[in-house]
Amino acid sequence: HLRNDLGDAVNVCARVQGVAQGGEVLCTANTLAMVQSIVRAQALPPVQVKGKREPIALYRISALR
């Protein structure tokens, strides 16, 4: 399962990178949960990405706290 989980994470990361504009730092809800005490972030509309049935929530990191 670890290999499948890792592959899924890498695929999601690549899809998020494809959505980001130049200079933007985007993350998923899971990543934001780990860093929310040290960053400010703005919620973006959920994005449908290839390989996922449900849209994923994305957040734009706007500043360090």
N, CA, C and O atoms as a Maestro MAE file, in Angstrom:
{
 s_m_m2io_version
 :::
 2.0.0
}

f_m_ct {
 s_m_title
 :::
 protein
 m_atom[260] {
  # First column is atom index #
  i_m_mmod_type
  r_m_x_coord
  r_m_y_coord
  r_m_z_coord
  i_m_residue_number
  s_m_chain_name
  s_m_pdb_residue_name
  s_m_pdb_atom_name
  i_m_atomic_number
  :::
  1 25 0.804 -1.198 0.000 1 A "HIS " " N  " 7
  2 3 0.000 0.000 0.000 1 A "HIS " " CA " 6
  3 2 0.848 1.264 0.000 1 A "HIS " " C  " 6
  4 15 0.436 2.283 -0.556 1 A "HIS " " O  " 8
  5 25 2.020 1.215 0.612 2 A "LEU " " N  " 7
  6 3 2.870 2.399 0.686 2 A "LEU " " CA " 6
  7 2 3.228 2.897 -0.706 2 A "LEU " " C  " 6
  8 15 3.225 4.102 -0.960 2 A "LEU " " O  " 8
  9 25 3.530 1.988 -1.589 3 A "ARG " " N  " 7
  10 3 3.901 2.380 -2.943 3 A "ARG " " CA " 6
  11 2 2.732 3.065 -3.652 3 A "ARG " " C  " 6
  12 15 2.927 4.077 -4.326 3 A "ARG " " O  " 8
  13 25 1.516 2.520 -3.506 4 A "ASN " " N  " 7
  14 3 0.340 3.133 -4.117 4 A "ASN " " CA " 6
  15 2 0.048 4.495 -3.507 4 A "ASN " " C  " 6
  16 15 -0.283 5.440 -4.223 4 A "ASN " " O  " 8
  17 25 0.170 4.602 -2.167 5 A "ASP " " N  " 7
  18 3 -0.065 5.874 -1.493 5 A "ASP " " CA " 6
  19 2 0.932 6.921 -1.948 5 A "ASP " " C  " 6
  20 15 0.567 8.070 -2.195 5 A "ASP " " O  " 8
  21 25 2.179 6.529 -2.059 6 A "LEU " " N  " 7
  22 3 3.220 7.453 -2.503 6 A "LEU " " CA " 6
  23 2 2.971 7.888 -3.938 6 A "LEU " " C  " 6
  24 15 3.116 9.067 -4.262 6 A "LEU " " O  " 8
  25 25 2.605 6.964 -4.789 7 A "GLY " " N  " 7
  26 3 2.310 7.291 -6.183 7 A "GLY " " CA " 6
  27 2 1.138 8.246 -6.294 7 A "GLY " " C  " 6
  28 15 1.164 9.167 -7.111 7 A "GLY " " O  " 8
  29 25 0.104 8.037 -5.479 8 A "ASP " " N  " 7
  30 3 -1.056 8.924 -5.477 8 A "ASP " " CA " 6
  31 2 -0.644 10.322 -5.039 8 A "ASP " " C  " 6
  32 15 -1.054 11.308 -5.651 8 A "ASP " " O  " 8
  33 25 0.164 10.418 -3.985 9 A "ALA " " N  " 7
  34 3 0.613 11.728 -3.492 9 A "ALA " " CA " 6
  35 2 1.429 12.463 -4.549 9 A "ALA " " C  " 6
  36 15 1.270 13.671 -4.727 9 A "ALA " " O  " 8
  37 25 2.285 11.757 -5.237 10 A "VAL " " N  " 7
  38 3 3.106 12.375 -6.288 10 A "VAL " " CA " 6
  39 2 2.218 12.846 -7.439 10 A "VAL " " C  " 6
  40 15 2.434 13.930 -7.982 10 A "VAL " " O  " 8
  41 25 1.233 12.051 -7.811 11 A "ASN " " N  " 7
  42 3 0.322 12.449 -8.885 11 A "ASN " " CA " 6
  43 2 -0.474 13.689 -8.513 11 A "ASN " " C  " 6
  44 15 -0.611 14.603 -9.326 11 A "ASN " " O  " 8
  45 25 -1.005 13.734 -7.286 12 A "VAL " " N  " 7
  46 3 -1.767 14.903 -6.845 12 A "VAL " " CA " 6
  47 2 -0.858 16.124 -6.838 12 A "VAL " " C  " 6
  48 15 -1.258 17.205 -7.272 12 A "VAL " " O  " 8
  49 25 0.351 15.953 -6.350 13 A "CYS " " N  " 7
  50 3 1.306 17.059 -6.316 13 A "CYS " " CA " 6
  51 2 1.573 17.601 -7.722 13 A "CYS " " C  " 6
  52 15 1.612 18.816 -7.916 13 A "CYS " " O  " 8
  53 25 1.751 16.741 -8.674 14 A "ALA " " N  " 7
  54 3 1.983 17.161 -10.053 14 A "ALA " " CA " 6
  55 2 0.768 17.903 -10.611 14 A "ALA " " C  " 6
  56 15 0.920 18.884 -11.338 14 A "ALA " " O  " 8
  57 25 -0.427 17.440 -10.275 15 A "ARG " " N  " 7
  58 3 -1.652 18.115 -10.748 15 A "ARG " " CA " 6
  59 2 -1.793 19.496 -10.117 15 A "ARG " " C  " 6
  60 15 -2.181 20.448 -10.794 15 A "ARG " " O  " 8
  61 25 -1.482 19.612 -8.831 16 A "VAL " " N  " 7
  62 3 -1.543 20.911 -8.153 16 A "VAL " " CA " 6
  63 2 -0.522 21.860 -8.769 16 A "VAL " " C  " 6
  64 15 -0.817 23.034 -8.990 16 A "VAL " " O  " 8
  65 25 0.665 21.361 -9.044 17 A "GLN " " N  " 7
  66 3 1.698 22.175 -9.677 17 A "GLN " " CA " 6
  67 2 1.213 22.688 -11.028 17 A "GLN " " C  " 6
  68 15 1.516 23.819 -11.407 17 A "GLN " " O  " 8
  69 25 0.473 21.874 -11.748 18 A "GLY " " N  " 7
  70 3 -0.048 22.277 -13.048 18 A "GLY " " CA " 6
  71 2 -1.091 23.377 -12.962 18 A "GLY " " C  " 6
  72 15 -1.287 24.120 -13.924 18 A "GLY " " O  " 8
  73 25 -1.764 23.491 -11.822 19 A "VAL " " N  " 7
  74 3 -2.783 24.513 -11.611 19 A "VAL " " CA " 6
  75 2 -2.151 25.847 -11.202 19 A "VAL " " C  " 6
  76 15 -2.690 26.912 -11.501 19 A "VAL " " O  " 8
  77 25 -1.020 25.783 -10.525 20 A "ALA " " N  " 7
  78 3 -0.385 26.987 -9.985 20 A "ALA " " CA " 6
  79 2 0.095 27.922 -11.090 20 A "ALA " " C  " 6
  80 15 0.606 27.492 -12.125 20 A "ALA " " O  " 8
  81 25 -0.086 29.211 -10.834 21 A "GLN " " N  " 7
  82 3 0.441 30.243 -11.721 21 A "GLN " " CA " 6
  83 2 1.873 30.559 -11.280 21 A "GLN " " C  " 6
  84 15 2.287 30.173 -10.187 21 A "GLN " " O  " 8
  85 25 2.620 31.255 -12.124 22 A "GLY " " N  " 7
  86 3 3.984 31.630 -11.783 22 A "GLY " " CA " 6
  87 2 4.048 32.379 -10.466 22 A "GLY " " C  " 6
  88 15 3.311 33.344 -10.265 22 A "GLY " " O  " 8
  89 25 4.913 31.950 -9.574 23 A "GLY " " N  " 7
  90 3 5.098 32.612 -8.299 23 A "GLY " " CA " 6
  91 2 4.136 32.191 -7.203 23 A "GLY " " C  " 6
  92 15 4.295 32.611 -6.057 23 A "GLY " " O  " 8
  93 25 3.138 31.369 -7.526 24 A "GLU " " N  " 7
  94 3 2.175 30.918 -6.525 24 A "GLU " " CA " 6
  95 2 2.698 29.682 -5.799 24 A "GLU " " C  " 6
  96 15 3.414 28.859 -6.369 24 A "GLU " " O  " 8
  97 25 2.324 29.575 -4.540 25 A "VAL " " N  " 7
  98 3 2.570 28.358 -3.778 25 A "VAL " " CA " 6
  99 2 1.198 27.834 -3.371 25 A "VAL " " C  " 6
  100 15 0.494 28.467 -2.584 25 A "VAL " " O  " 8
  101 25 0.824 26.688 -3.903 26 A "LEU " " N  " 7
  102 3 -0.463 26.078 -3.601 26 A "LEU " " CA " 6
  103 2 -0.242 24.819 -2.787 26 A "LEU " " C  " 6
  104 15 0.800 24.170 -2.882 26 A "LEU " " O  " 8
  105 25 -1.246 24.485 -1.984 27 A "CYS " " N  " 7
  106 3 -1.177 23.237 -1.235 27 A "CYS " " CA " 6
  107 2 -2.573 22.667 -1.067 27 A "CYS " " C  " 6
  108 15 -3.573 23.348 -1.290 27 A "CYS " " O  " 8
  109 25 -2.619 21.420 -0.673 28 A "THR " " N  " 7
  110 3 -3.886 20.749 -0.400 28 A "THR " " CA " 6
  111 2 -4.246 20.948 1.074 28 A "THR " " C  " 6
  112 15 -3.451 21.478 1.850 28 A "THR " " O  " 8
  113 25 -5.434 20.522 1.442 29 A "ALA " " N  " 7
  114 3 -5.890 20.638 2.824 29 A "ALA " " CA " 6
  115 2 -4.989 19.849 3.772 29 A "ALA " " C  " 6
  116 15 -4.732 20.297 4.889 29 A "ALA " " O  " 8
  117 25 -4.511 18.693 3.350 30 A "ASN " " N  " 7
  118 3 -3.631 17.889 4.206 30 A "ASN " " CA " 6
  119 2 -2.342 18.633 4.523 30 A "ASN " " C  " 6
  120 15 -1.894 18.649 5.670 30 A "ASN " " O  " 8
  121 25 -1.751 19.242 3.515 31 A "THR " " N  " 7
  122 3 -0.518 19.993 3.736 31 A "THR " " CA " 6
  123 2 -0.788 21.222 4.587 31 A "THR " " C  " 6
  124 15 -0.013 21.530 5.493 31 A "THR " " O  " 8
  125 25 -1.874 21.925 4.307 32 A "LEU " " N  " 7
  126 3 -2.196 23.112 5.088 32 A "LEU " " CA " 6
  127 2 -2.374 22.758 6.564 32 A "LEU " " C  " 6
  128 15 -1.963 23.524 7.437 32 A "LEU " " O  " 8
  129 25 -2.970 21.630 6.845 33 A "ALA " " N  " 7
  130 3 -3.169 21.218 8.237 33 A "ALA " " CA " 6
  131 2 -1.833 21.092 8.974 33 A "ALA " " C  " 6
  132 15 -1.761 21.326 10.180 33 A "ALA " " O  " 8
  133 25 -0.790 20.725 8.253 34 A "MET " " N  " 7
  134 3 0.525 20.556 8.880 34 A "MET " " CA " 6
  135 2 1.265 21.869 9.080 34 A "MET " " C  " 6
  136 15 2.133 21.959 9.948 34 A "MET " " O  " 8
  137 25 0.939 22.891 8.290 35 A "VAL " " N  " 7
  138 3 1.703 24.147 8.339 35 A "VAL " " CA " 6
  139 2 0.868 25.370 8.707 35 A "VAL " " C  " 6
  140 15 1.378 26.491 8.685 35 A "VAL " " O  " 8
  141 25 -0.400 25.174 9.042 36 A "GLN " " N  " 7
  142 3 -1.289 26.315 9.236 36 A "GLN " " CA " 6
  143 2 -0.856 27.252 10.353 36 A "GLN " " C  " 6
  144 15 -1.232 28.425 10.344 36 A "GLN " " O  " 8
  145 25 -0.086 26.774 11.305 37 A "SER " " N  " 7
  146 3 0.355 27.651 12.382 37 A "SER " " CA " 6
  147 2 1.465 28.606 11.941 37 A "SER " " C  " 6
  148 15 1.758 29.575 12.642 37 A "SER " " O  " 8
  149 25 2.082 28.346 10.795 38 A "ILE " " N  " 7
  150 3 3.194 29.200 10.368 38 A "ILE " " CA " 6
  151 2 2.954 29.927 9.046 38 A "ILE " " C  " 6
  152 15 3.809 30.691 8.599 38 A "ILE " " O  " 8
  153 25 1.791 29.696 8.412 39 A "VAL " " N  " 7
  154 3 1.497 30.374 7.143 39 A "VAL " " CA " 6
  155 2 0.108 30.987 7.166 39 A "VAL " " C  " 6
  156 15 -0.748 30.612 7.967 39 A "VAL " " O  " 8
  157 25 -0.090 31.926 6.278 40 A "ARG " " N  " 7
  158 3 -1.427 32.438 5.986 40 A "ARG " " CA " 6
  159 2 -1.791 31.884 4.620 40 A "ARG " " C  " 6
  160 15 -0.961 31.835 3.712 40 A "ARG " " O  " 8
  161 25 -3.044 31.468 4.488 41 A "ALA " " N  " 7
  162 3 -3.471 30.855 3.231 41 A "ALA " " CA " 6
  163 2 -4.886 31.291 2.894 41 A "ALA " " C  " 6
  164 15 -5.704 31.566 3.771 41 A "ALA " " O  " 8
  165 25 -5.148 31.346 1.585 42 A "GLN " " N  " 7
  166 3 -6.468 31.676 1.074 42 A "GLN " " CA " 6
  167 2 -7.035 30.441 0.387 42 A "GLN " " C  " 6
  168 15 -6.361 29.787 -0.408 42 A "GLN " " O  " 8
  169 25 -8.290 30.136 0.710 43 A "ALA " " N  " 7
  170 3 -8.951 29.010 0.055 43 A "ALA " " CA " 6
  171 2 -9.249 29.365 -1.392 43 A "ALA " " C  " 6
  172 15 -9.654 30.487 -1.694 43 A "ALA " " O  " 8
  173 25 -9.051 28.425 -2.264 44 A "LEU " " N  " 7
  174 3 -9.381 28.562 -3.684 44 A "LEU " " CA " 6
  175 2 -10.561 27.644 -3.983 44 A "LEU " " C  " 6
  176 15 -10.851 26.740 -3.200 44 A "LEU " " O  " 8
  177 25 -11.242 27.863 -5.101 45 A "PRO " " N  " 7
  178 3 -12.311 26.928 -5.463 45 A "PRO " " CA " 6
  179 2 -11.732 25.517 -5.658 45 A "PRO " " C  " 6
  180 15 -10.619 25.373 -6.163 45 A "PRO " " O  " 8
  181 25 -12.474 24.486 -5.264 46 A "PRO " " N  " 7
  182 3 -11.995 23.115 -5.483 46 A "PRO " " CA " 6
  183 2 -11.705 22.874 -6.967 46 A "PRO " " C  " 6
  184 15 -12.359 23.438 -7.845 46 A "PRO " " O  " 8
  185 25 -10.726 22.037 -7.219 47 A "VAL " " N  " 7
  186 3 -10.279 21.757 -8.583 47 A "VAL " " CA " 6
  187 2 -10.425 20.267 -8.865 47 A "VAL " " C  " 6
  188 15 -10.019 19.428 -8.060 47 A "VAL " " O  " 8
  189 25 -11.001 19.954 -10.001 48 A "GLN " " N  " 7
  190 3 -11.085 18.563 -10.439 48 A "GLN " " CA " 6
  191 2 -9.770 18.203 -11.119 48 A "GLN " " C  " 6
  192 15 -9.352 18.874 -12.062 48 A "GLN " " O  " 8
  193 25 -9.130 17.163 -10.651 49 A "VAL " " N  " 7
  194 3 -7.871 16.732 -11.252 49 A "VAL " " CA " 6
  195 2 -7.997 15.307 -11.754 49 A "VAL " " C  " 6
  196 15 -8.771 14.505 -11.230 49 A "VAL " " O  " 8
  197 25 -7.235 15.018 -12.762 50 A "LYS " " N  " 7
  198 3 -7.227 13.685 -13.359 50 A "LYS " " CA " 6
  199 2 -6.836 12.658 -12.301 50 A "LYS " " C  " 6
  200 15 -5.888 12.859 -11.541 50 A "LYS " " O  " 8
  201 25 -7.567 11.575 -12.266 51 A "GLY " " N  " 7
  202 3 -7.258 10.494 -11.345 51 A "GLY " " CA " 6
  203 2 -7.990 10.574 -10.018 51 A "GLY " " C  " 6
  204 15 -7.865 9.671 -9.191 51 A "GLY " " O  " 8
  205 25 -8.748 11.631 -9.801 52 A "LYS " " N  " 7
  206 3 -9.521 11.781 -8.560 52 A "LYS " " CA " 6
  207 2 -10.991 11.915 -8.913 52 A "LYS " " C  " 6
  208 15 -11.354 12.635 -9.843 52 A "LYS " " O  " 8
  209 25 -11.828 11.225 -8.170 53 A "ARG " " N  " 7
  210 3 -13.274 11.292 -8.430 53 A "ARG " " CA " 6
  211 2 -13.858 12.609 -7.951 53 A "ARG " " C  " 6
  212 15 -14.722 13.191 -8.605 53 A "ARG " " O  " 8
  213 25 -13.381 13.073 -6.810 54 A "GLU " " N  " 7
  214 3 -13.897 14.302 -6.216 54 A "GLU " " CA " 6
  215 2 -12.903 15.441 -6.414 54 A "GLU " " C  " 6
  216 15 -11.694 15.212 -6.425 54 A "GLU " " O  " 8
  217 25 -13.402 16.663 -6.571 55 A "PRO " " N  " 7
  218 3 -12.487 17.818 -6.645 55 A "PRO " " CA " 6
  219 2 -11.678 17.924 -5.353 55 A "PRO " " C  " 6
  220 15 -12.142 17.520 -4.287 55 A "PRO " " O  " 8
  221 25 -10.480 18.464 -5.456 56 A "ILE " " N  " 7
  222 3 -9.652 18.640 -4.267 56 A "ILE " " CA " 6
  223 2 -9.627 20.118 -3.874 56 A "ILE " " C  " 6
  224 15 -9.611 21.008 -4.725 56 A "ILE " " O  " 8
  225 25 -9.624 20.348 -2.575 57 A "ALA " " N  " 7
  226 3 -9.545 21.710 -2.061 57 A "ALA " " CA " 6
  227 2 -8.102 22.183 -2.156 57 A "ALA " " C  " 6
  228 15 -7.174 21.468 -1.780 57 A "ALA " " O  " 8
  229 25 -7.929 23.392 -2.661 58 A "LEU " " N  " 7
  230 3 -6.595 23.973 -2.760 58 A "LEU " " CA " 6
  231 2 -6.540 25.278 -1.990 58 A "LEU " " C  " 6
  232 15 -7.547 25.961 -1.806 58 A "LEU " " O  " 8
  233 25 -5.342 25.602 -1.546 59 A "TYR " " N  " 7
  234 3 -5.105 26.828 -0.790 59 A "TYR " " CA " 6
  235 2 -3.859 27.511 -1.331 59 A "TYR " " C  " 6
  236 15 -2.866 26.860 -1.656 59 A "TYR " " O  " 8
  237 25 -3.929 28.842 -1.420 60 A "ARG " " N  " 7
  238 3 -2.774 29.635 -1.866 60 A "ARG " " CA " 6
  239 2 -2.080 30.165 -0.617 60 A "ARG " " C  " 6
  240 15 -2.699 30.857 0.192 60 A "ARG " " O  " 8
  241 25 -0.803 29.846 -0.457 61 A "ILE " " N  " 7
  242 3 -0.030 30.372 0.648 61 A "ILE " " CA " 6
  243 2 0.299 31.821 0.319 61 A "ILE " " C  " 6
  244 15 0.915 32.111 -0.706 61 A "ILE " " O  " 8
  245 25 -0.121 32.736 1.206 62 A "SER " " N  " 7
  246 3 0.070 34.149 0.926 62 A "SER " " CA " 6
  247 2 1.183 34.792 1.744 62 A "SER " " C  " 6
  248 15 1.745 35.807 1.332 62 A "SER " " O  " 8
  249 25 1.506 34.214 2.896 63 A "ALA " " N  " 7
  250 3 2.553 34.808 3.731 63 A "ALA " " CA " 6
  251 2 2.945 33.846 4.848 63 A "ALA " " C  " 6
  252 15 2.214 32.912 5.176 63 A "ALA " " O  " 8
  253 25 4.092 34.095 5.409 64 A "LEU " " N  " 7
  254 3 4.489 33.413 6.626 64 A "LEU " " CA " 6
  255 2 3.968 34.230 7.800 64 A "LEU " " C  " 6
  256 15 3.875 35.455 7.713 64 A "LEU " " O  " 8
  257 25 3.632 33.567 8.882 65 A "ARG " " N  " 7
  258 3 3.153 34.273 10.085 65 A "ARG " " CA " 6
  259 2 4.321 34.794 10.886 65 A "ARG " " C  " 6
  260 15 4.125 35.414 11.931 65 A "ARG " " O  " 8
  :::
 }
 m_bond[259] {
  # First column is bond index #
  i_m_from
  i_m_to
  i_m_order
  :::
  1 1 2 1
  2 2 3 1
  3 3 4 2
  4 3 5 1
  5 5 6 1
  6 6 7 1
  7 7 8 2
  8 7 9 1
  9 9 10 1
  10 10 11 1
  11 11 12 2
  12 11 13 1
  13 13 14 1
  14 14 15 1
  15 15 16 2
  16 15 17 1
  17 17 18 1
  18 18 19 1
  19 19 20 2
  20 19 21 1
  21 21 22 1
  22 22 23 1
  23 23 24 2
  24 23 25 1
  25 25 26 1
  26 26 27 1
  27 27 28 2
  28 27 29 1
  29 29 30 1
  30 30 31 1
  31 31 32 2
  32 31 33 1
  33 33 34 1
  34 34 35 1
  35 35 36 2
  36 35 37 1
  37 37 38 1
  38 38 39 1
  39 39 40 2
  40 39 41 1
  41 41 42 1
  42 42 43 1
  43 43 44 2
  44 43 45 1
  45 45 46 1
  46 46 47 1
  47 47 48 2
  48 47 49 1
  49 49 50 1
  50 50 51 1
  51 51 52 2
  52 51 53 1
  53 53 54 1
  54 54 55 1
  55 55 56 2
  56 55 57 1
  57 57 58 1
  58 58 59 1
  59 59 60 2
  60 59 61 1
  61 61 62 1
  62 62 63 1
  63 63 64 2
  64 63 65 1
  65 65 66 1
  66 66 67 1
  67 67 68 2
  68 67 69 1
  69 69 70 1
  70 70 71 1
  71 71 72 2
  72 71 73 1
  73 73 74 1
  74 74 75 1
  75 75 76 2
  76 75 77 1
  77 77 78 1
  78 78 79 1
  79 79 80 2
  80 79 81 1
  81 81 82 1
  82 82 83 1
  83 83 84 2
  84 83 85 1
  85 85 86 1
  86 86 87 1
  87 87 88 2
  88 87 89 1
  89 89 90 1
  90 90 91 1
  91 91 92 2
  92 91 93 1
  93 93 94 1
  94 94 95 1
  95 95 96 2
  96 95 97 1
  97 97 98 1
  98 98 99 1
  99 99 100 2
  100 99 101 1
  101 101 102 1
  102 102 103 1
  103 103 104 2
  104 103 105 1
  105 105 106 1
  106 106 107 1
  107 107 108 2
  108 107 109 1
  109 109 110 1
  110 110 111 1
  111 111 112 2
  112 111 113 1
  113 113 114 1
  114 114 115 1
  115 115 116 2
  116 115 117 1
  117 117 118 1
  118 118 119 1
  119 119 120 2
  120 119 121 1
  121 121 122 1
  122 122 123 1
  123 123 124 2
  124 123 125 1
  125 125 126 1
  126 126 127 1
  127 127 128 2
  128 127 129 1
  129 129 130 1
  130 130 131 1
  131 131 132 2
  132 131 133 1
  133 133 134 1
  134 134 135 1
  135 135 136 2
  136 135 137 1
  137 137 138 1
  138 138 139 1
  139 139 140 2
  140 139 141 1
  141 141 142 1
  142 142 143 1
  143 143 144 2
  144 143 145 1
  145 145 146 1
  146 146 147 1
  147 147 148 2
  148 147 149 1
  149 149 150 1
  150 150 151 1
  151 151 152 2
  152 151 153 1
  153 153 154 1
  154 154 155 1
  155 155 156 2
  156 155 157 1
  157 157 158 1
  158 158 159 1
  159 159 160 2
  160 159 161 1
  161 161 162 1
  162 162 163 1
  163 163 164 2
  164 163 165 1
  165 165 166 1
  166 166 167 1
  167 167 168 2
  168 167 169 1
  169 169 170 1
  170 170 171 1
  171 171 172 2
  172 171 173 1
  173 173 174 1
  174 174 175 1
  175 175 176 2
  176 175 177 1
  177 177 178 1
  178 178 179 1
  179 179 180 2
  180 179 181 1
  181 181 182 1
  182 182 183 1
  183 183 184 2
  184 183 185 1
  185 185 186 1
  186 186 187 1
  187 187 188 2
  188 187 189 1
  189 189 190 1
  190 190 191 1
  191 191 192 2
  192 191 193 1
  193 193 194 1
  194 194 195 1
  195 195 196 2
  196 195 197 1
  197 197 198 1
  198 198 199 1
  199 199 200 2
  200 199 201 1
  201 201 202 1
  202 202 203 1
  203 203 204 2
  204 203 205 1
  205 205 206 1
  206 206 207 1
  207 207 208 2
  208 207 209 1
  209 209 210 1
  210 210 211 1
  211 211 212 2
  212 211 213 1
  213 213 214 1
  214 214 215 1
  215 215 216 2
  216 215 217 1
  217 217 218 1
  218 218 219 1
  219 219 220 2
  220 219 221 1
  221 221 222 1
  222 222 223 1
  223 223 224 2
  224 223 225 1
  225 225 226 1
  226 226 227 1
  227 227 228 2
  228 227 229 1
  229 229 230 1
  230 230 231 1
  231 231 232 2
  232 231 233 1
  233 233 234 1
  234 234 235 1
  235 235 236 2
  236 235 237 1
  237 237 238 1
  238 238 239 1
  239 239 240 2
  240 239 241 1
  241 241 242 1
  242 242 243 1
  243 243 244 2
  244 243 245 1
  245 245 246 1
  246 246 247 1
  247 247 248 2
  248 247 249 1
  249 249 250 1
  250 250 251 1
  251 251 252 2
  252 251 253 1
  253 253 254 1
  254 254 255 1
  255 255 256 2
  256 255 257 1
  257 257 258 1
  258 258 259 1
  259 259 260 2
  :::
 }
}
